[in-house]
Amino acid sequence: MTKHPFVNALAATTYITALVTAVNYIPKGNIPENSFIGPIFFLSLFVFSAAVMGYLFVYQPLRLFFENKQQEAVRFFLLTVASFAGITLAIVALWLSLSTLL
């Protein structure tokens, strides 16, 4: 990924937004209610998402850690998490402010 924690956090937010949008547009009428496809799909999606988030949040800090740059690794990880939290809070605040207007 990149060497910028904010870009990694923004990529995670974009991935989540795209995923939620795609899941909302899956036709729900075509899958029988007692089908085993639903649980398989959602468990597979969970595992895939864990891999993507692990890559976005952990890959670069681990790389730095194994290059004997432990302080940089911790700083990078914490900045990525803080950036993601900030982006998430900004989205929630925007949604709350817009929902009161409507």
C-alpha positions as a Markdown table, in Angstrom:
| # | Residue | x | y | z |
|---|---|---|---|---|
| 1 | Met | 0.0 | 0.0 | 0.0 |
| 2 | Thr | 1.2 | 3.6 | 0.4 |
| 3 | Lys | 3.4 | 5.1 | 3.0 |
| 4 | His | 0.7 | 7.6 | 4.0 |
| 5 | Pro | -1.6 | 6.5 | 6.9 |
| 6 | Phe | -4.4 | 8.8 | 5.8 |
| 7 | Val | -4.5 | 7.3 | 2.3 |
| 8 | Asn | -4.7 | 3.8 | 3.7 |
| 9 | Ala | -7.5 | 4.9 | 6.0 |
| 10 | Leu | -9.3 | 6.5 | 3.0 |
| 11 | Ala | -8.9 | 3.3 | 1.0 |
| 12 | Ala | -10.5 | 1.4 | 3.9 |
| 13 | Thr | -13.4 | 3.8 | 4.0 |
| 14 | Thr | -13.8 | 3.6 | 0.2 |
| 15 | Tyr | -13.7 | -0.3 | 0.4 |
| 16 | Ile | -16.4 | -0.3 | 3.1 |
| 17 | Thr | -18.6 | 2.2 | 1.2 |
| 18 | Ala | -18.3 | 0.2 | -2.0 |
| 19 | Leu | -19.0 | -3.1 | -0.2 |
| 20 | Val | -22.1 | -1.7 | 1.5 |
| 21 | Thr | -23.4 | -0.2 | -1.7 |
| 22 | Ala | -22.9 | -3.5 | -3.6 |
| 23 | Val | -24.6 | -5.6 | -0.9 |
| 24 | Asn | -27.6 | -3.2 | -0.8 |
| 25 | Tyr | -28.1 | -3.7 | -4.6 |
| 26 | Ile | -27.9 | -7.5 | -4.6 |
| 27 | Pro | -31.4 | -8.8 | -5.6 |
| 28 | Lys | -32.9 | -10.3 | -2.4 |
| 29 | Gly | -35.8 | -12.1 | -4.2 |
| 30 | Asn | -33.6 | -14.6 | -6.0 |
| 31 | Ile | -32.2 | -16.4 | -2.9 |
| 32 | Pro | -34.4 | -18.8 | -1.1 |
| 33 | Glu | -34.7 | -18.0 | 2.6 |
| 34 | Asn | -33.4 | -21.4 | 3.9 |
| 35 | Ser | -30.5 | -21.5 | 1.4 |
| 36 | Phe | -27.0 | -22.3 | 2.4 |
| 37 | Ile | -25.7 | -19.7 | -0.1 |
| 38 | Gly | -26.3 | -16.7 | 2.2 |
| 39 | Pro | -24.1 | -17.9 | 5.1 |
| 40 | Ile | -21.4 | -19.0 | 2.7 |
| 41 | Phe | -21.5 | -15.6 | 0.9 |
| 42 | Phe | -21.4 | -13.6 | 4.1 |
| 43 | Leu | -18.7 | -15.7 | 5.8 |
| 44 | Ser | -16.6 | -15.5 | 2.6 |
| 45 | Leu | -17.1 | -11.7 | 2.5 |
| 46 | Phe | -16.0 | -11.5 | 6.2 |
| 47 | Val | -12.8 | -13.4 | 5.5 |
| 48 | Phe | -12.1 | -11.4 | 2.4 |
| 49 | Ser | -12.7 | -8.1 | 4.2 |
| 50 | Ala | -10.5 | -9.1 | 7.1 |
| 51 | Ala | -7.7 | -9.8 | 4.6 |
| 52 | Val | -8.2 | -6.4 | 2.9 |
| 53 | Met | -8.3 | -4.5 | 6.2 |
| 54 | Gly | -5.3 | -6.4 | 7.5 |
| 55 | Tyr | -3.4 | -5.4 | 4.4 |
| 56 | Leu | -4.5 | -1.7 | 4.6 |
| 57 | Phe | -3.9 | -1.4 | 8.4 |
| 58 | Val | -1.1 | -3.9 | 9.2 |
| 59 | Tyr | 1.1 | -4.5 | 6.2 |
| 60 | Gln | 3.1 | -1.3 | 6.2 |
| 61 | Pro | 3.6 | -1.3 | 10.0 |
| 62 | Leu | 4.8 | -4.9 | 10.0 |
| 63 | Arg | 7.2 | -4.1 | 7.2 |
| 64 | Leu | 8.6 | -1.2 | 9.2 |
| 65 | Phe | 8.8 | -3.4 | 12.3 |
| 66 | Phe | 10.8 | -6.0 | 10.5 |
| 67 | Glu | 13.1 | -3.4 | 9.2 |
| 68 | Asn | 13.9 | -2.5 | 12.9 |
| 69 | Lys | 11.9 | 0.7 | 12.8 |
| 70 | Gln | 9.6 | -0.2 | 15.7 |
| 71 | Gln | 8.7 | 3.4 | 16.7 |
| 72 | Glu | 7.9 | 4.3 | 13.1 |
| 73 | Ala | 5.8 | 1.1 | 12.8 |
| 74 | Val | 3.8 | 1.9 | 15.9 |
| 75 | Arg | 3.4 | 5.6 | 14.8 |
| 76 | Phe | 2.2 | 4.5 | 11.3 |
| 77 | Phe | -0.3 | 2.1 | 12.7 |
| 78 | Leu | -1.7 | 4.5 | 15.2 |
| 79 | Leu | -1.9 | 7.3 | 12.6 |
| 80 | Thr | -3.8 | 5.0 | 10.3 |
| 81 | Val | -6.3 | 4.0 | 13.0 |
| 82 | Ala | -6.7 | 7.6 | 14.1 |
| 83 | Ser | -7.2 | 8.8 | 10.5 |
| 84 | Phe | -9.8 | 6.0 | 10.0 |
| 85 | Ala | -11.6 | 7.0 | 13.2 |
| 86 | Gly | -11.5 | 10.7 | 12.1 |
| 87 | Ile | -13.0 | 9.9 | 8.7 |
| 88 | Thr | -15.7 | 7.7 | 10.3 |
| 89 | Leu | -16.6 | 10.4 | 12.9 |
| 90 | Ala | -16.8 | 13.0 | 10.1 |
| 91 | Ile | -19.1 | 10.8 | 8.1 |
| 92 | Val | -21.3 | 10.1 | 11.1 |
| 93 | Ala | -21.4 | 13.9 | 12.0 |
| 94 | Leu | -22.3 | 14.8 | 8.4 |
| 95 | Trp | -25.0 | 12.1 | 8.4 |
| 96 | Leu | -26.5 | 13.3 | 11.7 |
| 97 | Ser | -26.4 | 17.0 | 10.6 |
| 98 | Leu | -28.1 | 16.1 | 7.3 |
| 99 | Ser | -30.7 | 13.9 | 9.0 |
| 100 | Thr | -31.8 | 16.7 | 11.3 |
| 101 | Leu | -32.4 | 19.0 | 8.2 |
| 102 | Leu | -34.6 | 16.5 | 6.5 |
